[in-house]
Amino acid sequence: CTLDSEVALRVGGDFFFDPQPGDSPVNLVLIAGGVGINPLFSILLHIADLHGYQEGKGNRHKLGTAKLYYSAKNTSELLFKKNILGLMKAFPGKITCCFHVTQQRSQICKELQPHITGK
């Protein structure tokens, strides 16, 4: 987004991402904290499935990018982190993530270091 960009926000409740063939592509920014990652991880898996299907069979879905911002106290509380890293490797530039930790006291593993902000 840039200054003065229009964005839509949704907090809590029932929400989903179900693009239809022929829909204009959208870029998603997903923001989660702690266990709030659960529904957003499902959305990421759906996006990955659509990207994989698109690459393999040339479907008509037009997909944008998905960027996840995910915060927890420390890296041990980042649920699905290995799965998320795997999605980023499988779909570089299409699915990205920035993890934020607020109370990390121990060393952060090298695999996560490029994607971690915070203390």
N, C-alpha and C positions, 0 to 999 in steps of 0.2 A: 504494500500500500504506500501511497504517497500522501502528502498533506492534502487535505480536502477530499480524499477518496471516500466513496460510500462503502460502508461495510454493514453486514447484518450480524447481530449477536443473539445467541440463544443460551439461556442459563437454566439448567435443571429441566425437569419434566420429560415428556416423551419427545425424542428427536432422533432423526435418522438421516442418512444420505443415500438417496436412491435415484441417481441420474438415469434418464431414459435416453435411448438412442435418438439422436437428432437434437438433444438439448445443447445449448451453448456450454462450452467448458467453463468451469469455475475453479478458482484457486481457493483451497480451504486453509484456514488457520485454526488449529485445534489447540485448546488450552486446558490442561488438566493438572490437578494436584492430588497426590496420594492415590487412594482407591478410585477416585473420580476418573481414572484412566480407562476403566472397564468399557463403557459404551464407546469411547473414542478409539480404543484399540480395535473394537469390532468394525468401526468405520474404516480404520486403516487397512484391516484385512480385506474388507469389501473393495476398497480402492485398489489394493494389490491384485485381487482376483480380476478386476476389470482391466487393469493394465496388462496382466498376463494374458488374458483372453484377447485383448486388443492386439498384442504383439503376435500371438500365436495364430489367430484366426481372422484378424482384420475386421472386427465388429464395428458397428457404427457409433459406439460411444466416443464422445470427444471429452477427454479428461484433462483437467488442469493439474496443478501441483497440490500437494498436501504437506503442510509444515506443522509439526507437533511441538508445542512447548509444554514440558512436563516437569513439575516440581515435587520434591519430597525432602524430608529431613536429611537423608543420606542415600548413597547409591544402593544400599541393601534394601531400601524401601521403594525403589523404582521398579514397579512390577512390569513384567514383559520386556525388560530392557534388552535382553539378548534377541528376542523376537523382533523388536523394533529395529535394532541394528541390522538384523538380517534383511528386513524389508528395505532399509536404506541401501544396502549393498545390492540387492536384487533390482532395485528401481532407482538408480542414482539420478539425482536432480528432480525426480518426480515425487519421492517421499523423503522428507528430511525431518530431523528432530534436534531440538536443543533441550538438554536436561539441565535443570537448575537444582542444586542442593543447598540447603540452608544451614545445616549443622554437621557437615562432614568433618570428622576428626582424624580419620585414617587416610592413608594414601589411596588415591583413586587409580583403579586399574588402567593400564595403557590403552586398552580398547575403548574405554569410555572418555578418556581425557579430552580428545578433540571436540566432544559434544557436550561437555560440562561447563556450566557457569556457576558462580556463587562461591561460597567459602570452601 
